């Protein structure tokens, strides 16, 4: 895609007939991961949480709905790969026990996606309806920053889905993340918890340094009326694993961040108790 041509990428799934109603595959829980603000580690959080859930024996998938800046393929070491398609259904790729679909599989990393609302709406519809997800306990949806077209379309497609909000401790990030949480409440998404990322850095002297301040995650959780599910420390290995396509929860499960993600995953799995499927009918206007 370029600024001169607003059209689907050459290898994107073929346009499907317009459907008034669409049944999702059998999914126990759909959980959107939002931040409102870029640069807080939302995609890294979503990727590692997905792996942590999968390591508990749960069936997990992640839908990278951040069409403007898809990073999930790189975080899972799948950059440059293409999913298989029979012309009607796309089979997601898989890594570390997680099924994955992303716009990043269909456009080169350096190519900007320049679409308006209707194009984004249709893309989200196709990714949800034309991908063979199979039976899942959790489908995580990595939302783009902000509260724009993609988030609104997803909320209209999946009324009643849950949302996790990711923030850093600092006030600027908390205030923007609060908007994402309020957006959820106004679009029938249900906030279920806050994850605070980059909570502290542990120096060589063993002391914790709160580089981005403290308390922002708890304040946001209190404002939204949901629990603070966990705090993720800032460590170089977390960033390195993202760049190398090796989520820290998969390659260093005993590390401090991986233990934090595992605790969050265990809490989510217990609180949500994935038993019955999520059945949503999409009304396309």
ChimeraX attribute file (.defattr): number of C-alpha atoms within 10 A of each C-alpha:
attribute: neighborCount
match mode: 1-to-1
recipient: residues
	/A:1	16
	/A:2	12
	/A:3	11
	/A:4	7
	/A:5	11
	/A:6	13
	/A:7	13
	/A:8	19
	/A:9	17
	/A:10	10
	/A:11	11
	/A:12	18
	/A:13	22
	/A:14	16
	/A:15	13
	/A:16	14
	/A:17	7
	/A:18	11
	/A:19	12
	/A:20	10
	/A:21	12
	/A:22	17
	/A:23	12
	/A:24	21
	/A:25	19
	/A:26	17
	/A:27	23
	/A:28	19
	/A:29	24
	/A:30	21
	/A:31	22
	/A:32	27
	/A:33	26
	/A:34	29
	/A:35	31
	/A:36	28
	/A:37	24
	/A:38	16
	/A:39	12
	/A:40	20
	/A:41	18
	/A:42	26
	/A:43	26
	/A:44	22
	/A:45	20
	/A:46	26
	/A:47	27
	/A:48	25
	/A:49	25
	/A:50	28
	/A:51	27
	/A:52	30
	/A:53	26
	/A:54	21
	/A:55	19
	/A:56	12
	/A:57	10
	/A:58	18
	/A:59	21
	/A:60	25
	/A:61	31
	/A:62	27
	/A:63	24
	/A:64	27
	/A:65	28
	/A:66	20
	/A:67	22
	/A:68	17
	/A:69	17
	/A:70	22
	/A:71	23
	/A:72	28
	/A:73	24
	/A:74	19
	/A:75	22
	/A:76	24
	/A:77	18
	/A:78	18
	/A:79	16
	/A:80	13
	/A:81	12
	/A:82	18
	/A:83	18
	/A:84	12
	/A:85	16
	/A:86	8
	/A:87	11
	/A:88	12
	/A:89	18
	/A:90	21
	/A:91	18
	/A:92	22
	/A:93	18
	/A:94	15
	/A:95	15
	/A:96	17
	/A:97	18
	/A:98	22
	/A:99	22
	/A:100	26
	/A:101	26
	/A:102	23
	/A:103	25
	/A:104	27
	/A:105	23
	/A:106	18
	/A:107	21
	/A:108	14
	/A:109	17
	/A:110	8
	/A:111	14
	/A:112	14
	/A:113	24
	/A:114	17
	/A:115	19
	/A:116	10
	/A:117	13
	/A:118	12
	/A:119	16
	/A:120	20
	/A:121	20
	/A:122	16
	/A:123	22
	/A:124	22
	/A:125	20
	/A:126	20
	/A:127	20
	/A:128	22
	/A:129	19
	/A:130	22
	/A:131	21
	/A:132	17
	/A:133	24
	/A:134	14
	/A:135	15
	/A:136	20
	/A:137	25
	/A:138	25
	/A:139	24
	/A:140	25
	/A:141	24
	/A:142	29
	/A:143	25
	/A:144	25
	/A:145	22
	/A:146	18
	/A:147	20
	/A:148	12
	/A:149	16
	/A:150	24
	/A:151	26
	/A:152	17
	/A:153	20
	/A:154	22
	/A:155	21
	/A:156	18
	/A:157	22
	/A:158	24
	/A:159	15
	/A:160	20
	/A:161	20
	/A:162	22
	/A:163	24
	/A:164	26
	/A:165	28
	/A:166	30
	/A:167	32
	/A:168	29
	/A:169	25
	/A:170	19
	/A:171	18
	/A:172	12
	/A:173	22
	/A:174	26
	/A:175	17
	/A:176	19
	/A:177	27
	/A:178	22
	/A:179	17
	/A:180	26
	/A:181	29
	/A:182	16
	/A:183	21
	/A:184	25
	/A:185	15
	/A:186	12
	/A:187	17
	/A:188	15
	/A:189	22
	/A:190	22
	/A:191	27
	/A:192	22
	/A:193	24
	/A:194	30
	/A:195	26
	/A:196	29
	/A:197	23
	/A:198	22
	/A:199	25
	/A:200	21
	/A:201	18
	/A:202	13
	/A:203	10
	/A:204	7
	/A:205	6
	/A:206	8
	/A:207	10
	/A:208	13
	/A:209	15
	/A:210	16
	/A:211	13
	/A:212	17
	/A:213	14
	/A:214	18
	/A:215	15
	/A:216	21
	/A:217	30
	/A:218	21
	/A:219	18
	/A:220	29
	/A:221	23
	/A:222	14
	/A:223	12
	/A:224	19
	/A:225	13
	/A:226	17
	/A:227	16
	/A:228	20
	/A:229	21
	/A:230	21
	/A:231	24
	/A:232	22
	/A:233	21
	/A:234	19
	/A:235	16
	/A:236	9
	/A:237	15
	/A:238	23
	/A:239	17
	/A:240	14
	/A:241	21
	/A:242	22
	/A:243	15
	/A:244	12
	/A:245	18
	/A:246	22
	/A:247	29
	/A:248	26
	/A:249	27
	/A:250	17
	/A:251	12
	/A:252	16
	/A:253	17
	/A:254	13
	/A:255	14
	/A:256	17
	/A:257	23
	/A:258	24
	/A:259	17
	/A:260	21
	/A:261	27
	/A:262	24
	/A:263	18
	/A:264	22
	/A:265	23
	/A:266	14
	/A:267	14
	/A:268	17
	/A:269	17
	/A:270	10
	/A:271	10
	/A:272	14
	/A:273	12
	/A:274	18
	/A:275	10
	/A:276	11
	/A:277	17
	/A:278	21
	/A:279	15
	/A:280	18
	/A:281	14
	/A:282	20
	/A:283	12
	/A:284	15
	/A:285	6
